[in-house]
Amino acid sequence: MMDDQHVNPFDDERHLFLALVNAAGQYSLWPAFRDVPAGWRVVHGPDTRAACLAHIESVWLDLMPVAG
């Protein structure tokens, strides 16, 4: 059984999240309290986990990376 102390921050709906995208057009859900990794930029948020996932699902229609 997981307690609050051991909840993965990507699964903890109490936090705010960001939707990120990289140059290859890949999207990621990211906790807002963490620094955005190099090569990624914020495209939505901070917002709830559900809202960020909904945004990603609405814009990431082709899972193949953009050819570069």
PDB file of N, CA, C and O in Angstrom:
ATOM      1  N   MET A   1       0.834  -1.182   0.000  1.00  0.00           N
ATOM      2  CA  MET A   1       0.000   0.000   0.000  1.00  0.00           C
ATOM      3  C   MET A   1       0.877   1.243   0.000  1.00  0.00           C
ATOM      4  O   MET A   1       1.825   1.334   0.780  1.00  0.00           O
ATOM      5  N   MET A   2       0.574   2.187  -0.856  1.00  0.00           N
ATOM      6  CA  MET A   2       1.348   3.423  -0.950  1.00  0.00           C
ATOM      7  C   MET A   2       0.787   4.446   0.023  1.00  0.00           C
ATOM      8  O   MET A   2      -0.428   4.621   0.116  1.00  0.00           O
ATOM      9  N   ASP A   3       1.669   5.118   0.745  1.00  0.00           N
ATOM     10  CA  ASP A   3       1.201   6.213   1.584  1.00  0.00           C
ATOM     11  C   ASP A   3       1.577   7.525   0.915  1.00  0.00           C
ATOM     12  O   ASP A   3       2.292   7.531  -0.088  1.00  0.00           O
ATOM     13  N   ASP A   4       1.095   8.643   1.469  1.00  0.00           N
ATOM     14  CA  ASP A   4       1.332   9.952   0.859  1.00  0.00           C
ATOM     15  C   ASP A   4       2.809  10.270   0.713  1.00  0.00           C
ATOM     16  O   ASP A   4       3.190  11.039  -0.170  1.00  0.00           O
ATOM     17  N   GLN A   5       3.638   9.697   1.556  1.00  0.00           N
ATOM     18  CA  GLN A   5       5.065   9.978   1.520  1.00  0.00           C
ATOM     19  C   GLN A   5       5.738   9.325   0.306  1.00  0.00           C
ATOM     20  O   GLN A   5       6.820   9.753  -0.094  1.00  0.00           O
ATOM     21  N   HIS A   6       5.125   8.314  -0.275  1.00  0.00           N
ATOM     22  CA  HIS A   6       5.751   7.566  -1.361  1.00  0.00           C
ATOM     23  C   HIS A   6       4.972   7.633  -2.669  1.00  0.00           C
ATOM     24  O   HIS A   6       5.085   6.733  -3.502  1.00  0.00           O
ATOM     25  N   VAL A   7       4.191   8.680  -2.855  1.00  0.00           N
ATOM     26  CA  VAL A   7       3.428   8.835  -4.091  1.00  0.00           C
ATOM     27  C   VAL A   7       4.334   9.432  -5.160  1.00  0.00           C
ATOM     28  O   VAL A   7       5.002  10.439  -4.927  1.00  0.00           O
ATOM     29  N   ASN A   8       4.351   8.810  -6.323  1.00  0.00           N
ATOM     30  CA  ASN A   8       5.108   9.338  -7.453  1.00  0.00           C
ATOM     31  C   ASN A   8       4.568  10.727  -7.786  1.00  0.00           C
ATOM     32  O   ASN A   8       3.354  10.878  -7.927  1.00  0.00           O
ATOM     33  N   PRO A   9       5.421  11.749  -7.917  1.00  0.00           N
ATOM     34  CA  PRO A   9       4.918  13.105  -8.190  1.00  0.00           C
ATOM     35  C   PRO A   9       4.159  13.215  -9.508  1.00  0.00           C
ATOM     36  O   PRO A   9       3.374  14.147  -9.679  1.00  0.00           O
ATOM     37  N   PHE A  10       4.369  12.299 -10.437  1.00  0.00           N
ATOM     38  CA  PHE A  10       3.629  12.318 -11.700  1.00  0.00           C
ATOM     39  C   PHE A  10       2.204  11.789 -11.526  1.00  0.00           C
ATOM     40  O   PHE A  10       1.349  12.009 -12.384  1.00  0.00           O
ATOM     41  N   ASP A  11       1.955  11.101 -10.429  1.00  0.00           N
ATOM     42  CA  ASP A  11       0.631  10.533 -10.152  1.00  0.00           C
ATOM     43  C   ASP A  11      -0.131  11.293  -9.074  1.00  0.00           C
ATOM     44  O   ASP A  11      -1.303  11.002  -8.833  1.00  0.00           O
ATOM     45  N   ASP A  12       0.498  12.244  -8.431  1.00  0.00           N
ATOM     46  CA  ASP A  12      -0.097  12.949  -7.293  1.00  0.00           C
ATOM     47  C   ASP A  12      -0.953  14.114  -7.779  1.00  0.00           C
ATOM     48  O   ASP A  12      -0.426  15.162  -8.153  1.00  0.00           O
ATOM     49  N   GLU A  13      -2.250  13.934  -7.773  1.00  0.00           N
ATOM     50  CA  GLU A  13      -3.167  14.942  -8.305  1.00  0.00           C
ATOM     51  C   GLU A  13      -3.289  16.174  -7.424  1.00  0.00           C
ATOM     52  O   GLU A  13      -3.982  17.122  -7.791  1.00  0.00           O
ATOM     53  N   ARG A  14      -2.631  16.182  -6.270  1.00  0.00           N
ATOM     54  CA  ARG A  14      -2.652  17.373  -5.410  1.00  0.00           C
ATOM     55  C   ARG A  14      -1.750  18.475  -5.955  1.00  0.00           C
ATOM     56  O   ARG A  14      -1.889  19.637  -5.572  1.00  0.00           O
ATOM     57  N   HIS A  15      -0.831  18.119  -6.843  1.00  0.00           N
ATOM     58  CA  HIS A  15       0.107  19.093  -7.401  1.00  0.00           C
ATOM     59  C   HIS A  15      -0.437  19.695  -8.686  1.00  0.00           C
ATOM     60  O   HIS A  15      -1.362  19.158  -9.295  1.00  0.00           O
ATOM     61  N   LEU A  16       0.148  20.820  -9.092  1.00  0.00           N
ATOM     62  CA  LEU A  16      -0.125  21.387 -10.410  1.00  0.00           C
ATOM     63  C   LEU A  16       0.890  20.807 -11.388  1.00  0.00           C
ATOM     64  O   LEU A  16       1.987  20.401 -11.003  1.00  0.00           O
ATOM     65  N   PHE A  17       0.504  20.777 -12.657  1.00  0.00           N
ATOM     66  CA  PHE A  17       1.341  20.175 -13.688  1.00  0.00           C
ATOM     67  C   PHE A  17       1.501  21.114 -14.869  1.00  0.00           C
ATOM     68  O   PHE A  17       0.798  22.117 -14.994  1.00  0.00           O
ATOM     69  N   LEU A  18       2.447  20.760 -15.733  1.00  0.00           N
ATOM     70  CA  LEU A  18       2.688  21.452 -16.994  1.00  0.00           C
ATOM     71  C   LEU A  18       2.596  20.433 -18.117  1.00  0.00           C
ATOM     72  O   LEU A  18       2.900  19.256 -17.926  1.00  0.00           O
ATOM     73  N   ALA A  19       2.179  20.889 -19.279  1.00  0.00           N
ATOM     74  CA  ALA A  19       2.291  20.091 -20.497  1.00  0.00           C
ATOM     75  C   ALA A  19       3.479  20.665 -21.255  1.00  0.00           C
ATOM     76  O   ALA A  19       3.530  21.862 -21.535  1.00  0.00           O
ATOM     77  N   LEU A  20       4.432  19.801 -21.583  1.00  0.00           N
ATOM     78  CA  LEU A  20       5.655  20.221 -22.268  1.00  0.00           C
ATOM     79  C   LEU A  20       5.690  19.622 -23.666  1.00  0.00           C
ATOM     80  O   LEU A  20       5.034  18.620 -23.949  1.00  0.00           O
ATOM     81  N   VAL A  21       6.478  20.267 -24.540  1.00  0.00           N
ATOM     82  CA  VAL A  21       6.734  19.714 -25.868  1.00  0.00           C
ATOM     83  C   VAL A  21       8.212  19.923 -26.183  1.00  0.00           C
ATOM     84  O   VAL A  21       8.814  20.906 -25.750  1.00  0.00           O
ATOM     85  N   ASN A  22       8.794  18.989 -26.945  1.00  0.00           N
ATOM     86  CA  ASN A  22      10.187  19.147 -27.364  1.00  0.00           C
ATOM     87  C   ASN A  22      10.247  19.402 -28.868  1.00  0.00           C
ATOM     88  O   ASN A  22       9.215  19.454 -29.537  1.00  0.00           O
ATOM     89  N   ALA A  23      11.448  19.558 -29.389  1.00  0.00           N
ATOM     90  CA  ALA A  23      11.629  19.890 -30.806  1.00  0.00           C
ATOM     91  C   ALA A  23      11.134  18.784 -31.735  1.00  0.00           C
ATOM     92  O   ALA A  23      10.824  19.047 -32.897  1.00  0.00           O
ATOM     93  N   ALA A  24      11.056  17.553 -31.236  1.00  0.00           N
ATOM     94  CA  ALA A  24      10.571  16.430 -32.047  1.00  0.00           C
ATOM     95  C   ALA A  24       9.048  16.334 -32.022  1.00  0.00           C
ATOM     96  O   ALA A  24       8.468  15.436 -32.632  1.00  0.00           O
ATOM     97  N   GLY A  25       8.400  17.265 -31.312  1.00  0.00           N
ATOM     98  CA  GLY A  25       6.945  17.254 -31.245  1.00  0.00           C
ATOM     99  C   GLY A  25       6.383  16.240 -30.268  1.00  0.00           C
ATOM    100  O   GLY A  25       5.202  15.896 -30.333  1.00  0.00           O
ATOM    101  N   GLN A  26       7.227  15.756 -29.356  1.00  0.00           N
ATOM    102  CA  GLN A  26       6.779  14.821 -28.331  1.00  0.00           C
ATOM    103  C   GLN A  26       6.310  15.612 -27.120  1.00  0.00           C
ATOM    104  O   GLN A  26       6.904  16.635 -26.778  1.00  0.00           O
ATOM    105  N   TYR A  27       5.256  15.151 -26.474  1.00  0.00           N
ATOM    106  CA  TYR A  27       4.675  15.846 -25.328  1.00  0.00           C
ATOM    107  C   TYR A  27       4.965  15.092 -24.044  1.00  0.00           C
ATOM    108  O   TYR A  27       5.192  13.882 -24.048  1.00  0.00           O
ATOM    109  N   SER A  28       4.954  15.839 -22.940  1.00  0.00           N
ATOM    110  CA  SER A  28       5.194  15.236 -21.642  1.00  0.00           C
ATOM    111  C   SER A  28       4.389  15.959 -20.576  1.00  0.00           C
ATOM    112  O   SER A  28       4.187  17.172 -20.642  1.00  0.00           O
ATOM    113  N   LEU A  29       3.936  15.197 -19.599  1.00  0.00           N
ATOM    114  CA  LEU A  29       3.326  15.738 -18.393  1.00  0.00           C
ATOM    115  C   LEU A  29       4.453  15.964 -17.401  1.00  0.00           C
ATOM    116  O   LEU A  29       5.300  15.089 -17.221  1.00  0.00           O
ATOM    117  N   TRP A  30       4.479  17.137 -16.747  1.00  0.00           N
ATOM    118  CA  TRP A  30       5.600  17.461 -15.870  1.00  0.00           C
ATOM    119  C   TRP A  30       5.094  18.181 -14.634  1.00  0.00           C
ATOM    120  O   TRP A  30       4.263  19.082 -14.753  1.00  0.00           O
ATOM    121  N   PRO A  31       5.575  17.808 -13.436  1.00  0.00           N
ATOM    122  CA  PRO A  31       5.156  18.514 -12.220  1.00  0.00           C
ATOM    123  C   PRO A  31       5.626  19.973 -12.262  1.00  0.00           C
ATOM    124  O   PRO A  31       6.781  20.247 -12.588  1.00  0.00           O
ATOM    125  N   ALA A  32       4.734  20.897 -11.932  1.00  0.00           N
ATOM    126  CA  ALA A  32       5.054  22.322 -12.023  1.00  0.00           C
ATOM    127  C   ALA A  32       6.128  22.743 -11.029  1.00  0.00           C
ATOM    128  O   ALA A  32       6.787  23.762 -11.238  1.00  0.00           O
ATOM    129  N   PHE A  33       6.320  21.984  -9.950  1.00  0.00           N
ATOM    130  CA  PHE A  33       7.321  22.358  -8.948  1.00  0.00           C
ATOM    131  C   PHE A  33       8.737  21.973  -9.364  1.00  0.00           C
ATOM    132  O   PHE A  33       9.694  22.328  -8.676  1.00  0.00           O
ATOM    133  N   ARG A  34       8.888  21.263 -10.463  1.00  0.00           N
ATOM    134  CA  ARG A  34      10.210  20.868 -10.959  1.00  0.00           C
ATOM    135  C   ARG A  34      10.631  21.791 -12.095  1.00  0.00           C
ATOM    136  O   ARG A  34       9.785  22.307 -12.826  1.00  0.00           O
ATOM    137  N   ASP A  35      11.936  21.998 -12.245  1.00  0.00           N
ATOM    138  CA  ASP A  35      12.447  22.789 -13.366  1.00  0.00           C
ATOM    139  C   ASP A  35      12.139  22.067 -14.679  1.00  0.00           C
ATOM    140  O   ASP A  35      12.198  20.840 -14.760  1.00  0.00           O
ATOM    141  N   VAL A  36      11.813  22.850 -15.694  1.00  0.00           N
ATOM    142  CA  VAL A  36      11.558  22.283 -17.023  1.00  0.00           C
ATOM    143  C   VAL A  36      12.897  21.801 -17.589  1.00  0.00           C
ATOM    144  O   VAL A  36      13.862  22.565 -17.613  1.00  0.00           O
ATOM    145  N   PRO A  37      12.969  20.551 -18.042  1.00  0.00           N
ATOM    146  CA  PRO A  37      14.228  20.023 -18.569  1.00  0.00           C
ATOM    147  C   PRO A  37      14.663  20.758 -19.838  1.00  0.00           C
ATOM    148  O   PRO A  37      13.841  21.270 -20.598  1.00  0.00           O
ATOM    149  N   ALA A  38      15.969  20.793 -20.040  1.00  0.00           N
ATOM    150  CA  ALA A  38      16.521  21.406 -21.251  1.00  0.00           C
ATOM    151  C   ALA A  38      15.936  20.719 -22.473  1.00  0.00           C
ATOM    152  O   ALA A  38      15.786  19.497 -22.498  1.00  0.00           O
ATOM    153  N   GLY A  39      15.608  21.507 -23.483  1.00  0.00           N
ATOM    154  CA  GLY A  39      15.069  20.965 -24.717  1.00  0.00           C
ATOM    155  C   GLY A  39      13.556  20.857 -24.737  1.00  0.00           C
ATOM    156  O   GLY A  39      12.976  20.454 -25.746  1.00  0.00           O
ATOM    157  N   TRP A  40      12.918  21.208 -23.650  1.00  0.00           N
ATOM    158  CA  TRP A  40      11.461  21.159 -23.544  1.00  0.00           C
ATOM    159  C   TRP A  40      10.936  22.558 -23.273  1.00  0.00           C
ATOM    160  O   TRP A  40      11.632  23.384 -22.684  1.00  0.00           O
ATOM    161  N   ARG A  41       9.688  22.829 -23.710  1.00  0.00           N
ATOM    162  CA  ARG A  41       9.069  24.119 -23.406  1.00  0.00           C
ATOM    163  C   ARG A  41       7.630  23.891 -22.964  1.00  0.00           C
ATOM    164  O   ARG A  41       6.987  22.922 -23.365  1.00  0.00           O
ATOM    165  N   VAL A  42       7.143  24.795 -22.136  1.00  0.00           N
ATOM    166  CA  VAL A  42       5.784  24.705 -21.603  1.00  0.00           C
ATOM    167  C   VAL A  42       4.790  25.138 -22.678  1.00  0.00           C
ATOM    168  O   VAL A  42       4.956  26.189 -23.296  1.00  0.00           O
ATOM    169  N   VAL A  43       3.763  24.328 -22.898  1.00  0.00           N
ATOM    170  CA  VAL A  43       2.697  24.681 -23.840  1.00  0.00           C
ATOM    171  C   VAL A  43       1.337  24.777 -23.157  1.00  0.00           C
ATOM    172  O   VAL A  43       0.365  25.222 -23.766  1.00  0.00           O
ATOM    173  N   HIS A  44       1.266  24.360 -21.893  1.00  0.00           N
ATOM    174  CA  HIS A  44       0.020  24.471 -21.133  1.00  0.00           C
ATOM    175  C   HIS A  44       0.347  24.373 -19.650  1.00  0.00           C
ATOM    176  O   HIS A  44       1.208  23.595 -19.238  1.00  0.00           O
ATOM    177  N   GLY A  45      -0.352  25.173 -18.861  1.00  0.00           N
ATOM    178  CA  GLY A  45      -0.219  25.098 -17.414  1.00  0.00           C
ATOM    179  C   GLY A  45       0.544  26.261 -16.856  1.00  0.00           C
ATOM    180  O   GLY A  45       1.006  27.136 -17.588  1.00  0.00           O
ATOM    181  N   PRO A  46       0.672  26.263 -15.558  1.00  0.00           N
ATOM    182  CA  PRO A  46       0.316  25.192 -14.636  1.00  0.00           C
ATOM    183  C   PRO A  46      -1.198  25.013 -14.538  1.00  0.00           C
ATOM    184  O   PRO A  46      -1.974  25.966 -14.617  1.00  0.00           O
ATOM    185  N   ASP A  47      -1.578  23.750 -14.364  1.00  0.00           N
ATOM    186  CA  ASP A  47      -2.993  23.389 -14.309  1.00  0.00           C
ATOM    187  C   ASP A  47      -3.095  22.036 -13.608  1.00  0.00           C
ATOM    188  O   ASP A  47      -2.084  21.463 -13.200  1.00  0.00           O
ATOM    189  N   THR A  48      -4.300  21.539 -13.473  1.00  0.00           N
ATOM    190  CA  THR A  48      -4.475  20.228 -12.859  1.00  0.00           C
ATOM    191  C   THR A  48      -3.870  19.150 -13.751  1.00  0.00           C
ATOM    192  O   THR A  48      -3.659  19.360 -14.946  1.00  0.00           O
ATOM    193  N   ARG A  49      -3.597  18.008 -13.158  1.00  0.00           N
ATOM    194  CA  ARG A  49      -3.055  16.876 -13.914  1.00  0.00           C
ATOM    195  C   ARG A  49      -4.016  16.499 -15.036  1.00  0.00           C
ATOM    196  O   ARG A  49      -3.601  16.278 -16.173  1.00  0.00           O
ATOM    197  N   ALA A  50      -5.304  16.429 -14.706  1.00  0.00           N
ATOM    198  CA  ALA A  50      -6.310  16.044 -15.702  1.00  0.00           C
ATOM    199  C   ALA A  50      -6.374  17.041 -16.851  1.00  0.00           C
ATOM    200  O   ALA A  50      -6.493  16.640 -18.008  1.00  0.00           O
ATOM    201  N   ALA A  51      -6.297  18.331 -16.550  1.00  0.00           N
ATOM    202  CA  ALA A  51      -6.367  19.351 -17.602  1.00  0.00           C
ATOM    203  C   ALA A  51      -5.139  19.290 -18.503  1.00  0.00           C
ATOM    204  O   ALA A  51      -5.256  19.456 -19.717  1.00  0.00           O
ATOM    205  N   CYS A  52      -3.968  19.054 -17.928  1.00  0.00           N
ATOM    206  CA  CYS A  52      -2.755  18.949 -18.744  1.00  0.00           C
ATOM    207  C   CYS A  52      -2.799  17.707 -19.626  1.00  0.00           C
ATOM    208  O   CYS A  52      -2.412  17.764 -20.793  1.00  0.00           O
ATOM    209  N   LEU A  53      -3.267  16.589 -19.081  1.00  0.00           N
ATOM    210  CA  LEU A  53      -3.397  15.379 -19.899  1.00  0.00           C
ATOM    211  C   LEU A  53      -4.418  15.579 -21.012  1.00  0.00           C
ATOM    212  O   LEU A  53      -4.208  15.116 -22.133  1.00  0.00           O
ATOM    213  N   ALA A  54      -5.518  16.262 -20.716  1.00  0.00           N
ATOM    214  CA  ALA A  54      -6.525  16.534 -21.746  1.00  0.00           C
ATOM    215  C   ALA A  54      -5.936  17.403 -22.849  1.00  0.00           C
ATOM    216  O   ALA A  54      -6.209  17.187 -24.029  1.00  0.00           O
ATOM    217  N   HIS A  55      -5.119  18.394 -22.461  1.00  0.00           N
ATOM    218  CA  HIS A  55      -4.478  19.245 -23.469  1.00  0.00           C
ATOM    219  C   HIS A  55      -3.563  18.403 -24.361  1.00  0.00           C
ATOM    220  O   HIS A  55      -3.615  18.508 -25.587  1.00  0.00           O
ATOM    221  N   ILE A  56      -2.732  17.574 -23.745  1.00  0.00           N
ATOM    222  CA  ILE A  56      -1.810  16.732 -24.516  1.00  0.00           C
ATOM    223  C   ILE A  56      -2.591  15.823 -25.467  1.00  0.00           C
ATOM    224  O   ILE A  56      -2.232  15.693 -26.637  1.00  0.00           O
ATOM    225  N   GLU A  57      -3.647  15.203 -24.972  1.00  0.00           N
ATOM    226  CA  GLU A  57      -4.446  14.307 -25.817  1.00  0.00           C
ATOM    227  C   GLU A  57      -5.112  15.054 -26.969  1.00  0.00           C
ATOM    228  O   GLU A  57      -5.354  14.471 -28.025  1.00  0.00           O
ATOM    229  N   SER A  58      -5.412  16.340 -26.775  1.00  0.00           N
ATOM    230  CA  SER A  58      -6.092  17.100 -27.831  1.00  0.00           C
ATOM    231  C   SER A  58      -5.141  17.579 -28.925  1.00  0.00           C
ATOM    232  O   SER A  58      -5.578  17.837 -30.047  1.00  0.00           O
ATOM    233  N   VAL A  59      -3.850  17.701 -28.619  1.00  0.00           N
ATOM    234  CA  VAL A  59      -2.909  18.232 -29.609  1.00  0.00           C
ATOM    235  C   VAL A  59      -1.916  17.197 -30.133  1.00  0.00           C
ATOM    236  O   VAL A  59      -1.379  17.371 -31.227  1.00  0.00           O
ATOM    237  N   TRP A  60      -1.661  16.139 -29.393  1.00  0.00           N
ATOM    238  CA  TRP A  60      -0.673  15.138 -29.810  1.00  0.00           C
ATOM    239  C   TRP A  60      -1.401  14.006 -30.525  1.00  0.00           C
ATOM    240  O   TRP A  60      -1.697  12.967 -29.936  1.00  0.00           O
ATOM    241  N   LEU A  61      -1.677  14.225 -31.785  1.00  0.00           N
ATOM    242  CA  LEU A  61      -2.467  13.283 -32.561  1.00  0.00           C
ATOM    243  C   LEU A  61      -1.612  12.241 -33.266  1.00  0.00           C
ATOM    244  O   LEU A  61      -2.101  11.158 -33.587  1.00  0.00           O
ATOM    245  N   ASP A  62      -0.339  12.551 -33.514  1.00  0.00           N
ATOM    246  CA  ASP A  62       0.577  11.636 -34.187  1.00  0.00           C
ATOM    247  C   ASP A  62       1.732  11.350 -33.239  1.00  0.00           C
ATOM    248  O   ASP A  62       2.540  12.238 -32.969  1.00  0.00           O
ATOM    249  N   LEU A  63       1.822  10.138 -32.736  1.00  0.00           N
ATOM    250  CA  LEU A  63       2.836   9.805 -31.743  1.00  0.00           C
ATOM    251  C   LEU A  63       4.239   9.679 -32.320  1.00  0.00           C
ATOM    252  O   LEU A  63       5.208   9.580 -31.566  1.00  0.00           O
ATOM    253  N   MET A  64       4.364   9.682 -33.629  1.00  0.00           N
ATOM    254  CA  MET A  64       5.685   9.605 -34.251  1.00  0.00           C
ATOM    255  C   MET A  64       6.390  10.952 -34.114  1.00  0.00           C
ATOM    256  O   MET A  64       5.781  11.995 -34.354  1.00  0.00           O
ATOM    257  N   PRO A  65       7.682  10.941 -33.727  1.00  0.00           N
ATOM    258  CA  PRO A  65       8.427  12.201 -33.642  1.00  0.00           C
ATOM    259  C   PRO A  65       8.501  12.897 -34.998  1.00  0.00           C
ATOM    260  O   PRO A  65       8.475  12.256 -36.049  1.00  0.00           O
ATOM    261  N   VAL A  66       8.593  14.202 -34.947  1.00  0.00           N
ATOM    262  CA  VAL A  66       8.752  15.003 -36.160  1.00  0.00           C
ATOM    263  C   VAL A  66      10.132  14.712 -36.735  1.00  0.00           C
ATOM    264  O   VAL A  66      11.117  14.718 -35.997  1.00  0.00           O
ATOM    265  N   ALA A  67      10.221  14.460 -38.019  1.00  0.00           N
ATOM    266  CA  ALA A  67      11.519  14.212 -38.665  1.00  0.00           C
ATOM    267  C   ALA A  67      12.340  15.484 -38.626  1.00  0.00           C
ATOM    268  O   ALA A  67      11.830  16.566 -38.915  1.00  0.00           O
ATOM    269  N   GLY A  68      13.597  15.362 -38.273  1.00  0.00           N
ATOM    270  CA  GLY A  68      14.421  16.546 -38.153  1.00  0.00           C
ATOM    271  C   GLY A  68      15.605  16.468 -38.926  1.00  0.00           C
ATOM    272  O   GLY A  68      16.406  17.403 -38.923  1.00  0.00           O
TER     273      GLY A  68
END
